[in-house]
Amino acid sequence: MTALLDTDLLNSVLGDTIFAGKIQTFSTIDSTNTHAMREAQNGAPHGAVMVAEEQTAGRGRGAHAWHSEPHAGLYASIVVRPSIRPADALWLSLATGLGVQRAVENVTGLVADIRWPNDLLLNGRKFAGILTEMNAEATRVRYAVIGIGMNVNHGAFPPELQETATSLRVELDRTIDRSELLIATLRAMHTEIAALMHPQNFAAATERILDRMEQKSTWVRGKRVVVEEAEGYTGVTAGLNALGFLQVATESGIRTVLSGGVREAKG
Ligand code: BTN
């Protein structure tokens, strides 16, 4: 088992990033996102990070739980205070998916796919997810928390996840140094967050995210999907709109996926 939570090491190795001196580690916690939202409410600064070895109530998108096996995964949440509108929060999620994809490739050589908005997949199975939550006024985000969960050294999954989940260890047939992966992920996030922080560069940064999503995700265009929204519908993905939302071509025209996720349509 590789150690993850050497707080001093993390704070020093990441000394040249926005996270320097702001990383807190926990051996067990309910949810790093829940804790980070609470800390942000109490004034935690931009770049504060909470990492845990175990979550007893890890949360996923929607009302889902996040399976958080102790000492096997990466469970981390980042507090950010960007000058953006609530409608632009999706960019944080898309940028995080791209950042995690890059970090995983750098550390393992594995090139993950991104299922919009930000599930990371290997061989069609999910190994990482991102939960972005925020506290906002109508016109501005006060703070957001970006939660990243990664199945790293999991050897097996509970029955309900066996068909859909994987881990880096399962894919590579070896264990991964979680500390190295956490550092690579936070380095990638330093770059992604910096690009979205400056109002004068925001439009260029989002253009770049749209381009990268087109290149780095097979789900953005030409994939037949079921949209898990309201009554549910089927169509073929047709790119992202200017706000980063997925477009789906259906028999009744182009529809925009607003709140739901997508899964591959069979047959
Ligand atoms: C999803 O794909 O549904 C998102 C999963 C996000 C899980 C991470 S683990 C760290 C952080 N704390 C949580 O409770 N959730 C996120």
Boltz pocket constraint, residues with backbone or C-beta under 6 A from the ligand:
constraints:
  - pocket:
      binder: B
      contacts: [[A, 30], [A, 31], [A, 32], [A, 33], [A, 34], [A, 55], [A, 57], [A, 58], [A, 59], [A, 60], [A, 61], [A, 62], [A, 64], [A, 65], [A, 66], [A, 74], [A, 75], [A, 76], [A, 77], [A, 118], [A, 119], [A, 128], [A, 129], [A, 130], [A, 131], [A, 147], [A, 148], [A, 149], [A, 150]]
      max_distance: 6.0
